[in-house]
């Protein structure tokens, strides 16, 4: 295995160190993140290539597929390298039609944790993110009952660390009153900057912030600006967007997803892309909804 560490590492809690450039395994499932992949051998190859490149941070969920992605991770990587950390998510079920159904009552969350344990083939989960909000973004629902259920599983030794996904700063505060939070996974990128203050808060409090949709929500004008900077730097827009996120805050860790080994290597190369000061300022100007 390579000893390189793409983008360096981040340590949001004692006993938890991950590469800032991770890998998001969602795209390994079939179309719509439902059913098996067309080429399971390639999916296995992508996972092994990520670990061989030095990635120690793999993001997944048992509702990807469902079960498909976790079973692929187990097939490709089990027994797991000692330094590998698998971050999973609970709070959702897939319907027979592929629908995404949020389910967060305590008994259901306990069942989902045990399913993750079984399909990944582990005795304890490294990190479990509790999914809140909707497809449209965070809401103001209390996280107390659901997060308390996961905190109990942490006390039982089935979970090592807890995180949140699609939440507000107020929900983070509420959760912290119940158990330590090591990661927040929200929608954030060059164009979608509503979480700027939360990113800064996470950095100040030693919480890892993991943005999803690194290229989602761009207007045509913003996409053109990103493409112009990318062309000058001799890099792809995806690489520049990822490099900007790493530059944005030391709290940020990335989980770009792909089902291609070539695309995986392109994403990982973004960790070494230096953004000149002028390009950084120009990219900062793309942001909307800051604050």
N, C-alpha and C positions, 0 to 999 in steps of 0.2 A: 504493500500500500504506500502511496505517496505520503510524504511528510509535509507537503505544502499545505498552507492554511488559507484558502481563498478569502481575501478581504480581512484577514486577521480574525480574532475571536472576541467573544463577548461573554461576560460572566455575571448574569443577573442575580445569582444566588449561590450560596455555598454548595459545592458539589455539582454545580451545573455550569459547564462551559461549552459554548457552541461556536462554530464558525459563523461569522456575520453573513457570509454568502452560503445559504442553505439550499435545499431543494424541496419544492412543493410537488407532491406525488399525485395530486388530483387528476391531472391529465392522463394518467396511465389507465384509467377506466375507459369504457366505450364512449360513444357519442353522448353528450349531455351528462357526462359523469355517471353513466348508467350501463350496467352490463360489462362483459369482459372486453379487453382490447382486441383489435383485429390481429395483432401480432404479439402474443405474450412473451415470446423470446426477446423481442426488442425492448419490451417493458422491463424485463429482468436485466437486460444489458444496460439500460439507462441507469437503473438503481446502482448497479455494480460500478459503472463508470463514475457516478457521483462520489461514491465512497473512495474509489481508487484515486480520485482527484483531490482528496483531502477533506471533503465535506463531512461534517459530523452532526449536521442539523437537518433532519428529514421531517417534513410536515405531512400529516395524513389525517384521515378520519375513517371510522368504520362505515359511515354512510356514503363514502365514495365507492360506488359500484352497485349496491352496497356490498361490503365485505371484500370486494375484488381487490382493491388497492392494498389493504392490509395483508391479504393472503399473498399477493405478489411480493410485498416487502419481505415477508417471512421466507418465501421460496428463494428470493435472490440473496438475502443477507444473513439469515439465521444459520448458525449461531452468530450473534451480532458482535462486531468489533467492540472492544472495551470502551473506546472513546465515543462511539456513536450514540446520539441521543435522538429518540423518536418522539415528536410532539404530535399529539392527537387531539381531536375535538369531539365534544358530545353536545347533545341538546337538539338533535335533529334525527328524523327518520325519513326514509324514502318510501313513497307509495308504490304500488305495483305499476303505476303509469309513469314512474320516474319523478313524481312530484316531491317537493321538499317540504316536510312537515315538522315544525318546531315542537318538540316534546321535552319538557324539562321538569316534570314532577320527580320527587326524590326516588321513588321506586324505579321509575324508568331510567333515571340517570345511573343508578346502581347497576341495572341490567346492561346498559350501554358500556359502562366501564368494564364489566366482566367479559362482554363480547370483544372489546378491544384487546384485553389480556389474552383471550383464547386465540383470536385470529393473528395477533402479532407473535404469539408464542413466548410471552414474558410473564414473570410473576408480579412485576410492578411496572406501572407506566411512568416514564420519565417526566413528562409534562402533559397535563390535560387542560385544554382551553374550553371554557363554557361558552357556547354560542348564544348570544342574545340578539335583540333587534329583529329586523326583517330584511328582505331583499333591498328595501329602500334605504336602510341604514339603522342607526340606534334608535331606541325609543326610551321612555322614562320609567319602564317597569322595574320594580324592586328585584334585585338579584339575591336577596337574603336567603330565601327558602332553598333555591337551587344550589347556590354556592355553599351553603351550610351542608348540604348533602354530600357535595364533593369534598368538603373539609373533613367530614367524618370518614370518608374513604381514605383520605390522606392519613388521618390518625391511625387507621387500620393497617397502613403500610402498602395499600394497593396503588397509591399515587404518590410520587415524590414531590412534585411541584404543581402549582395551580396557576392558570391564566384565564384571561377573558377575551372574547371576540365580539366585535360590533357593539361597543359600549361607549358611554359618555364618561366624562371625568367624575361626575357625581356617582355613577355606578361603580367606578373604580374605588372611590373613597368608601362606599358602602361595603364592598367586598373586602377591602383591607381591614375593616373592623371585625371581620370573621376569621380570615386566614391570610397569610402572606400571598401576594400576587407577584409572579416573576415575569409575566409577559402580557402585553395587550396586542391583539391582532385586529386591526381596523383598516378600512379603506382610506388609502392615502397615496398620493403621487404628485408629480410636478403640477398637474392641473387641478387636482382635488386636494385643497390645502386647509379644509375646515378644522383638521386636527392639529394644526401647528402648535397651539398651546399645550395640547395633550402630549405631543412628541417631546416638547421641552420639559414638561412635568416628569415624564418617564425618565428622561436623562438625569434630572435632578434627584430622583428617588431610586435610581439604580434598577429600573424596570426595563426589560427589553421590549421595544416597540417593533412589531412586524407588520409592514404594510402589505395589503393585497391589492390586486388590480394595478400593477405598476405602470400600465399604459392604458388604463381605462378612463373614459370620460373626457377625452381631449376634444376641443373644437377643431375644425379644419385649420383655422389660423394658428392655434397653438401647435398642432401637429406639424405645420409648415415651419414654424420657428424651431421646433425640436429637430426636424429633418435638416434644416440649414446648419445648425450647430454640429449635428452628427456628420454631415458631409465634410465640414471643415476639419473635423478631428479624425476622419477616416474610420469611423465606427458606425455601428447600426444605431437607430433611434432607441431600440431596447437597451443596448449597452449603455448609452448615454443616460437614459432615464434611471437605470439601476445605479450607475456611478454617482449620479446626483443624489439619490437617496442615501447612499453610504456616506457621502460628503455632508448631507444635511444634519446628521446628528450621530454621535457615537452610540446612542441607544438603539439605533436602527439595525435590524438584521433582516435579510431578504430571503424569500422562498420562491423564486421564479420557477414556474413549472413548464415542463415540456415532455413530449414522448419521443424525442429524437436525441441521439447521442451527440450529433453535430451541434444542435441548438443548445444542448446542455453546456457544451464546451464554450460556445459563444457567450452564454450568460455568465459562466464562471470567469471568463476573461475580462468582464466588466469590472471585476474587483481590482484589476490592475490598471484601469483607465484613469489617467490623471486629467482632471478638468482645469484648464487654465483659468485664472481669476476672471478674465473677461467673459469667458464662456459660462462660468458659474453665475456671474451677475445676470447675464442674458437669460439663462435658464430660470433663475429666481423670478424673473419678470413674467414668466408664463403663468405662475400660480394665480388662482382665483379663490375667493372665499376665505382669505387668510384671517387668522385670529381665533 
